């Protein structure tokens, strides 16, 4: 009998700094989205992905190279968008910082040890309501339509998830280092 390799679920994201991160996470919770309790506001660079636990050191070395190649940049969050009717999601849009996030996401998924088969093309955003009743999606869409936040991005974070509870930060990767 062959042994099954142990796996770890990872994700890579840019945290939304305060006071905006808490504001967006709170609004997500108010909409009834259960993920608000486990996932603070962020821009995803790599969504939840199972990897072999033994590959984590190589993945971290890859993330160091990706981060070093990207100078710090600005993200400007402005207004709302939705993926409806494809998926029941409302998000805050990126007005500035889209191409930097796209380039990093593409570089991250190029890692030999990351096998990510995404159902949808990458689109950087901050989810603020998902899989809640349509009236809650509509309310969040309207409530945050004039939302605006501008901040400097100097790092991204590798997170891990054990299957229960919140995602845990594993390591920060400074940009341009």
Residue pairs with C-beta under 8 A, 6 or more apart in sequence:
5 52
5 53
5 54
6 52
6 53
6 54
7 50
7 51
7 52
7 53
8 50
8 51
8 52
8 53
8 56
8 160
9 48
9 49
9 50
9 51
9 160
9 161
9 162
9 163
10 46
10 48
10 49
10 51
10 56
10 59
10 158
10 159
10 160
10 161
10 170
11 44
11 46
11 47
11 48
11 49
11 158
11 159
11 160
11 161
11 167
12 44
12 45
12 46
12 63
12 108
12 156
12 157
12 158
12 159
13 42
13 43
13 44
13 45
13 46
13 156
13 157
13 159
14 42
14 43
14 45
14 75
14 101
14 153
14 155
14 156
14 157
15 21
15 40
15 41
15 42
15 157
16 24
16 40
16 41
16 42
16 43
16 77
16 126
16 149
16 151
17 151
20 41
20 77
20 149
20 151
21 40
21 41
21 42
22 41
23 41
24 41
24 92
24 126
24 128
24 144
24 147
25 36
25 40
25 41
26 36
27 128
27 129
27 140
27 143
27 144
28 35
28 36
28 41
28 127
28 128
28 129
28 140
29 36
29 37
31 128
31 129
31 132
31 136
31 137
31 139
31 140
32 132
32 133
32 136
33 129
33 130
33 131
33 132
35 127
35 130
37 166
38 165
38 166
38 167
39 166
39 167
41 126
41 128
42 126
43 75
43 94
43 97
43 101
43 124
43 125
43 126
44 105
44 124
45 101
45 104
45 105
45 108
45 156
46 105
46 108
46 109
46 114
46 116
47 116
47 118
48 161
49 114
49 115
49 116
51 59
51 113
51 114
51 115
52 113
55 113
58 111
58 112
58 113
59 111
59 113
59 114
59 158
60 158
60 171
62 108
62 111
62 112
62 113
62 114
63 108
63 111
63 156
63 158
63 171
63 173
64 173
64 177
66 104
66 107
66 108
66 173
67 155
67 156
67 173
67 174
67 175
67 176
67 177
68 175
68 176
68 177
69 107
70 100
70 103
70 104
70 107
70 175
70 176
71 175
71 176
72 152
72 153
72 154
72 175
72 176
73 97
73 100
73 152
73 153
73 175
74 96
74 97
74 150
74 151
74 152
74 153
75 94
75 96
75 97
75 101
75 150
75 151
75 153
76 94
76 95
76 96
76 97
76 148
76 149
76 150
77 92
77 93
77 94
77 95
77 126
77 147
77 148
77 149
77 150
78 92
78 93
78 94
78 95
78 147
78 148
78 149
79 92
79 93
79 95
79 144
79 145
79 146
79 147
79 148
80 90
80 91
80 92
80 93
80 128
80 140
80 141
80 144
80 145
80 147
81 90
81 91
81 92
81 93
81 125
82 89
82 90
82 91
82 137
82 141
83 89
83 91
83 120
84 90
84 137
86 120
87 120
87 130
88 130
88 131
88 132
88 134
88 137
89 127
89 129
89 130
89 131
89 137
90 127
90 128
90 129
90 130
90 137
90 140
90 141
90 144
91 125
91 126
91 127
91 128
92 125
92 126
92 128
92 144
92 147
93 125
94 101
94 124
94 125
94 126
96 150
97 124
97 153
98 124
100 153
101 124
102 122
102 124
104 156
105 122
105 124
106 122
108 114
109 116
128 140
128 144
129 136
129 137
129 140
129 141
153 175
154 174
154 175
155 172
155 173
155 174
155 175
156 172
156 173
156 175
157 169
157 170
157 171
157 172
157 173
158 169
158 170
158 171
158 172
158 173
159 167
159 168
159 169
159 170
160 167
160 168
160 170
161 167
161 168
162 168
